[in-house]
Amino acid sequence: MTTQTHSFQAETARLLNLVATALYSEREVFLRELISNASDACDKRRFLAQQQADLLDADASLKILIAANRDAGTLAITDGGIGMDHDDLMANLGTIAKSGTADFAAAMAESKDASALIGQFGVGFYSAFMVADRVTVDTRKAGTDDAFRWESTGDGSFTITDIDGTETPIGTTIVLHLKEDAHEFLEAYRLQALIRLYADHMTFPVSLLSEDGEAEQINEAQALWLRPKAEITDEQHKAFYNHVAGTFDEPWETLHLNLEGQLEYTALLYLPTQRPFDLFQPERRCQIKLFVRRVFITDDAPELLPAYLRFVRGLIDSQDLPLNISREMLQNAPQLQVINRQLTKRVLSTLAKRKKDDPEGYDQFWEAFGAVLKEGLYEDRDRGEDILPLVRFKSTTQDGLTDLDGYLGRMKEGQTQIFYATGESEASILASPHLEGFSARGLEVLIAADAVDAFWIPTTGAYEGKSFVSITHGAADLSAFAADAGADAETGGTDGKADASAEATDPGELIAWLKTRFDQDVADIRPTDRLADSPACFVASESSMDMQLSKILKASGQDAGAAQRVLEINPRHPLVASLATEISSAPGSTRAEQVADLLFDMALVVEGEAPRNPGTFAKALAQVLDGALKG
């Protein structure tokens, strides 16, 4: 008998303490995780046996047995699943495969419900150390004769020992040596209640060994999705959702569909309330489980739903696909294309109904998943008419969220365009000088702060015949809208601000002079009524892409060419008027050149960029401030 001692991966050791500390008050979830793992192991063995029949012989028993030993203070969970070999033990029980401890800790700091996270991060097994001071795992993998024992006290190391394969059945037995304060989990009534809570929906029987040695099946072991809808309780839906999603939150919406006709399949889908940690991972995986006639096939079938619905959890059970379907067959299966179209339509129509019936709940859903759903406007043009009415925005005139129909209803008389602003964050957009002229005229601007907004809005073009217009892209003609009197009074020339109703300086001579100075830096220089309090700003030229889109592409390493800048100046601003006077009276003025350079660099700073020469900028600014104090 050979025993090897290994150290846990550094972050795994830290995780053991982290989980035990964070989840102590909800430590019963350890049983949920271990039963769920056992069910997955049984699923995997049954699936692999479709290709290799000897993995599941006539004597095999795909079930889960839980046995409590009061005298020894142990709780054992045994399954007849696929089992593990030495490499599996090292990979599954010696490391954190799905996410690092730092990610788990960060997510836990943000979550009010720590128990909701352990399934998401693939750390469910380690929850056993919340209730046990020693854990032993005996296992033998189907198709092999070798068996192994994994053992740890959770102190930073573990051992793997060769054991007699002839005495070890295929599958896995986990023995928890319970802590003194965890002996409640030896009580039959406690275990029965937890098994019913966490395993009633599972397709494999979960039995509890009584004191007289009799195994009594506790769970119903019936596929929840095959039961009549009216017979399924909210509690059962929640338990099943937690199982398939690996979370502990409540499902916000449930779709239980039995579809017949061209295809026959059942779908049980859930819309979450909490955003999972991996929602924005690069692979953007659809996480719907695929079953064929109750047999689990895969949870890696992106063909089932589009990427922009990847927040949906649940399963699909098909009657028409072959049990031995391969990954390659799935990619080209016309049945999955039909399922995708039908389920996408159902999910979007359900969202539309919830938006109408439960606006407050829909707003909470939108805050969590709206950025993902909007990807469909760029990727799935055929569904644009279904998705666009679902979109919610923050805006410059509304306290909460609004939709496009609400915006259209509040448009000014004579307004024919939907104004919007993209940016890195809501705060940066609201601080942007580009809003000033619109706010002064009472024109509502939609805030589009998600990265995807820079992609879908320009390609969508319009809604209900009203075109989308970026306030940072191209010229803005606001001459048809008078500035509000309140805005005039508020900005009436005090503190160096412009008066929105003041007579504009003739900027022709100044602009000509500025063009000679900055002709290599910008595509054009022109006056604007876009500004109220600020002297200048940059916008993208009409012929180039939006500046925010250019920034996003550059940050992702895509060379799409920089947006061509246009420098716009506010002819009503006192600084611009003074600079125009200086240029007219002293064309070669060093002071005028210094102020013009500051004006240009300040516009860069407002865009979140560095001045062209930070050192020169700082010195010039210091000189101007010094002069202001002395003058």
N, C-alpha and C positions, 0 to 999 in steps of 0.2 A: 504494500500500500504506500503510494507516494503522495506526499503533501507538499504543496508549494505555497509560499507566503508572498503576498503582493501588497503593495501600498495602493490605496485609492488614488485616483487622479486627484491632484491638489484641490481643485474646485469641488470635486465630489465629496471629499472629507468635510469641507466647509458647508456644503449643502445639507449634510446630515444634521448638523446643529441648527442650521437655518430653518429647515422644515420642522424639526421637533419643537423649536421655540415658537415659530409663527403660528403653528396649527394646533397647539396644545388643547385649546378649548374646543376644537372640532376634530379631535383625533379619531373619531369613529370612521372617518373617511378612509382610513387605512384598509378597512375591509372592502369598501367599494373598489379601491384600486387593485387589490389583490384578486378579487373575484373577476373584475373586468379583464385583468391580464390573463387569468385562467381561461376565461371565455374566448379571448382572442387566440390563445394557444390551441384550443379545441377547433376553432374556426380554421386556423391555418392547417392543422393536420387533415381535417376533412377536405379542404381545398386541394392540398398537395396530393392527396390520395386519388384525385381524379386523373392525375397523370401517372402516378406510381401506386398501383393498387395495393402492393404489399405493405404500404405504410399504415393501412387501416384494415387489419384482419378481422375475421368473424368474432374473435373474442374481445376485440377492442371496445372500450367503453368511454364514449365522449361525454363525460359528466364531471361534476365538481363535488367534492366531499369535504365537509368541514367537521373537524373533530376537536373537542375540548377535553383536556385532561386536568381535572381539578388538582389531583395529588401532585402532578409534576409542574403544574402552573404553565402548561403549554397550550397553544392553539395551532392546529395544523390545517392547511388548505392544500388539498390534493386535486390535481386535474389529470385527465387522460389525453392531454394535448400533445403538441409536437415535440416537447422536451427541448433540452439544450445540450450541446457538447461543450468541450473546454473553451473553444473560441467564442461561442455564444455567451458563456458565463463571463468571460473577460469583457466582451463588448457591451453586454446588457446590464451586468451587475457591478462592473468595475469602473465604468465611465458614465458621464452624462452625454448621451449621444445627440440629443436634439437641441440643447441650448445650454449656455454657460450659466454658472452661478450668478455672475454679475447681472445678466439679463433677468434671471428669476428674481433676484433681490430688488432690482429696479421696478419690475412689474408689481411685486408684492408691496412696495412702498406706495404705489399709486392705487392699489386695489383695496377696497373696504372688506373684501371677502377673500382671504388668502387661500381658503380651501378650493376656490374656483380655479386656481392656477396650477395645481400640481399635475393634473392630467394634461394640461396644455403643454407643459414643459418636459414631459416624458420622465418625470421623477417620481411617479406613483409608487414604485417598489420601495423607495427609501422612506416612505411614510410609515413603514412597518416599525422603524426605530422610534416612533413616537410612543409606542406601547410596549416595545420589547427591548431588553438589554442585550439579547443575543438572538441572531436569526440564522437558521440552518436551511439550506436548500439542497435536496436530493433530486437528481434529475437524470433522465436517459432519453436521448433523442431518438425519434422514430427512424428505423432503418439502420441503427447502429447497435453494437453490443456493449459499448463502453458506458459506464455511469460515473457520475461525479458528485461530490458534496462540496458546496460553497458555504462558508461560514464566516460570520463577522460579528463583532460586538459594537460596530460603528465607531471604533476608536481611531480610524485612519488606515486600517489594514484589513485584509481578508485572506482566507486560505481556500485553496481548491485541492481536494483529495480524491484520488481514484478509489472507487468503491465497487463492489461486486455487481456487475451488470445482470447476472442471472437472478439476483435477489431484488433487483430494482425494476419495477414495471416502467413501460414507456410513459412519459409525462413528467410532472414536477410535483414535489411535495415541499411546501414551505412551512417550517416549524418556527413559531414565535415563542421564545421564552419570555413570558410576560413580566413586566415590571410589577412591583407590589401594588401600585396604585391603578393598575389596569386589569385587575382580576374580574372586573365587571364583565369583561368579554369572554369569561368562561361560563357565564350564566346562559342557560338554554333560551329563556324568554328574550334576553337581549339579542342573542345571535339570530333568533327567528325573526324578530322585528327588523333587524338590519338586512337580512337576506331578502325579506319581502320588499323592503324599500329599494334596495339596490339591484336586485336580480330577478324580480318578477317577470320582467320583459325579455329576459335572455332566453335563447332557444335551447340552451343546454340545461338539464336538471341540476339544481344545487341542493344537495342533501345535507342534513345534520345528523351526526352520529350520536345516538342517545347513550345514556349511562349503561344500558343493558346490551349495547353493541349493535343495536338495530339502526339502519340508516333510513331516515324519513325525509322524503323530498319536501322542501319548503316552498320553493318558487313554483309558479305556474308553468314555466318552461314552454310558453307559447309565444310565437312571434307576435309582438304587439301590433305590428302593421297589418296582420291578417285578421285581427279582431274587428267586429263591427264598431264603427266610430262611436256610436252612442254608449257603448259599454266601457270605453276607455276614460278613466278619470283624469283630472288635471294633474293629480299627484303622480299617476303612472306616466303621463306624458313628460312631466318634469324629470322623473328618474331616467326615462329612456333617453331624453335629450342630453342629460348630463353624461350618460354612458357613451353615446355615439359622438358627442362633441368634446368630451374630456373636460367639461367645465362644471360649474356649480351654480350658474345663474339661472334665472327663469326664462323660458322661451317667451318671446314677445308675441309671436304668432305661430300657429300650427296649420300646416296644409296636409291633410290626409286624403289622398286621391287614389281611386280605383278606376283605371282607364281600360276600356276595351274597344275593339274595332280593328284598326290597322295593326295595332300592337296591343298586347295585354300585359299590363304591369301595374304594380302598386308603388306609390311614392308616399313616404312619410317625411315631411320636410319641416324644419324649424327656423324661424328668424330669431336670432339672439337678442338679448338686451345689452350685453356687454361686448365690447370690441376685443377679440382675441389678440394675443401679443404678436402673432405672425401674420396679421392681415396684410401688411405691406411688404412682406418678403418678396424678393425678386421673382421667384418662380410663380407666384400668384396662383397657387393650386386650388382647384375646386376640391372640396373635401366631403364629397358625397360617397357613401359606401354603396357598392354594387353587389347585389345578390342575384342569383339565378335559381329560381324555385327553392328559396330559403337557404341556399348554400352561399356562404360568403365567397366572393370572387376577388374583389380588390377595393382599396380605398384610394386608388390612384387612377382615376378615370376622368381626366379633364374634359372629355367629350360630353359629359352628362349635363354640365351647366357652363355658361360662359364665365370667363375670369371675373367679370364685373359683378357677378353674383356669388363670389367665393365665400361670402359671409354666411351663406345658407348652409345649414347642417342637416343631416338626416341620411336617408337611404332610399334606394330604388330596388325593387324585387321584380325581375323580368321573368315572364313565362316563355319568351321566344328565343332567348339567346342560348347557345350550347354551354353546358357546364364546363367544358374544357377550353373555353375561349381564351385566346392568347392576347398579350399586349398589342401585337401587330394587328390582330383581328379587330380589337376594340377600336383602334385608331381609324379603321375604315368601315366600321359596321354602320350600315344605313339606319339600323334600328335606333342607334344612339343619337343620330342626327335628328330623328323624329322626336325622340324623348326630349332632347335639348330644346327644340322649338316649342313643344307643348308646355314643358315645365317653365321655361322662361316667360312665356305668355301668362301662365297662371301666377307666377311670383309677382310680375309687374302689375297685373290686375288686382292682386291682393294688396299690394302696396298702395295702389290708387284708392282702394276702398278704405283702407286704414287711414290714409291721409284725409279723406273726407269725414270719416266717422270719429276719428280720434286725433285731432290736430296736435294736441299737446304730446301724446305718445309718439306720434309720427315725428315731431320735432326732435325728440330725444333719440329716436332711431336715426334720424338724419345726421345728428351731431356725431354719432358713432360710425355710421356706414355711408354717409352721403358721398364722401370723396371717392369711394370705391364704385358706387353705382354710377357716378358721372363718367367713369371710364367707358361705359357703354355708349355714350353719346359720340365718342371719338372712334370706338372700335366696331360698333354695331349700328351702322347708319339706318338699317332697315327697321330698327326698333326706336329710332329717335323720337317719333311721334308719341310713343308710349312712355318713354323715359323723361322727356323734357317737361311735361306737366308735374312730374314728381320732384323736380329740383327745387331746393330751398336756398335762399340767399340771406345774408345779412345786408343791410343797406344803410345809407347815410341818413335816412329819415324815419326808420322804424326801430323800435326797441328790440323786438324779437326777430324771428325769421319771416321771410315773405316768399311767395312764389311769383312766377312771371305774370300770372293772371292778376294778382294783386297789384303788381307794378303797373300793368297796363291801365288798371282802373284808377290809378293815382297820377297818371301822366298829365302834364300841363297842356292847356289848350294850344293846339298847333304843334305839339311835340310828336315827331314821327319816328324817333329812334329810342332804343333802350341803351342807356349809358351804363357802362360797367368799368371797374378798375381792377386790374390784376396786380399782385405784389407778393412779397415773401410772407406777409402776415397781415392780419386785420389791423393791428396797431400801426404798421408801416404805411398801409393804405390810407388810414384815417389821418395820418400826419402828413400826407403828401400834398404839396402845393397844387397839384393838378386838380384837386377837388374844389379849390377856392371859388373859382368863377361859377361853378355849378351850384355850390352851396349858397352863394350870394344871390342867385336867381331862383332859389327854391327848387332846383332840379334834382330829383332823386338819382343816386348812383348806386348800383349794385356792387357789393364787395365780393370779389372773386379771389380768395386767398389760397385756395388749394392749387397745387402745381398742375393738376389735370385741367384746371380752368383755362390756362393759357393755350391748351391744345383744342379743346372741344368748342369753345365759344366762337373762335374765328371760322372754324370749319362748318359750324351749324348755320351761321349767317343771320338767321332771323327767326322770330316767333310771332305767329299770327299776323304776318305781313309787316312787322316792325323790325328793322335791322338792328343788330347788336353793334354798338360803337364803343371802342375802347377810348377812354379819356386820356390815355398816354400814347396813342398811336394816330398820327395824322393830324391835320388841322381841325380846330374846333370853332365852328361858327355859332356863337351864342347870341348874335345880334337880335334875334327874334324875341328874346326873353329879357325883360327889364330886370335890373337888380332890385331885390326887395328893399323897401325903405329901412327896415330894421338892420339889414346888412350894411347899408350906407352909413347909418348913424354909428354903428359899431366900429366900422373901419374908416371913419371919416378923417383920415389924414393924421391921426395921432400915433405917437411912437414909431414914426417912420413908415407907417402903413399907407397903402393907397386908398383913395376914395373911389369906390366902384363906379360912382356917377361923375367923377371929376373929368374935366376935359383932357383928352389924351394929348401928350406931346407928339409933335410930328416926328416920327422915328426914322425918317428916310435917311438923313445924313448920318445919324448914329449907326444904323444898320449897315450902311455902306462902309463905314470905318471899321466896325466890328468884323465884317467879312474879310477885310484885308488882314486883320490880325489873327483870325481863327479859321481861315479858309482851308487849312489842312486838317482841322480837328472836327469839323461838322459838315453835314451835307447842305445845310441852309441855316439862315438866321432870319427870323421874321417876328412881327408883333403879334400879340394874341390877346383875346379877352378871356382866356382860360384862367388867368391869374387874377387875384384880388389883392392879397396882402404881400405876396412875394414878388421880387423884381424879375426873376427869370427861372426857367426850368428847361429840362430836356424832354423831348418826345421822339418817338420813332417816326421816320419819314413814311409817307404813304406807300412807297414802293418796297419797303423792307418789312421784316417781321417785327412783332411787338418786342419791346425791350425785355420784358419778363420772360418771354419764351426764349429769347436769345440767351439769357442768363442760365435758364434751366438746361438748355442743350449744351452750353459750354461747361457747366458743372458736371454733366454726365459724360463728358469727353467727346461729344459729337461736334464736329467742325461744320456748323451750319452758316458760318459767317456772322459777324457782329451786326446788330441792328444799326442802321444808318441814323445818326443823331441829327436832330434839328434843335437849335437853340432858340427858344421863344422868350421874348422880353415883354414886360408889362409896361406899356407906354404911359400908364397912369401912376406908376410908382414914383415917389419923390427921388429915389436914388437914380432911376433911369432918366428922369427929367434933368437932374443935376449933371449927370454924365453927358447928356446930349448938349447941355449948355456949355460944359467944359470943352467938348470936342469942337463945338462951333466957334468958341472964342479963342481956343488955343489948341489947334489940331495936333501938335507934337508934344502935348503935355505929358510929362512922366507920371504925374498923378493920375491922369485919365487912363493911362496904360495899366497902372497898378490897380485901379478900381475895376477896370474891365477884366483883368486877370482874376481878381477876387470874385467878381460876379460869376465868371465861368466856373471857377473851382467850387464855389458855394453850391452851384447847381449840381455838380458832380457829387458833393457830399450828401445833398438831399436824396440823391439816387442810391445812397449806400456805398458809394465808391470813394476811393482816395483821391485827393487833389493830384494834379499832374506832377507837381513837385512839392511834396509835403513841407519840406524845409523852407522853400521860398514862400509858400502859402502862409506858413506860421509867422515868418518875419514881416510879410506885408500886412497881415492882420494886426500884428502888434503895433506897427507904425500907424495904422489907421486908428486903432483904439487910443494910442497915445495922443494923436492929434485931436481926437474927439474930446479927450479929457482936458487938454490944454485950451481947446478952442471954446 
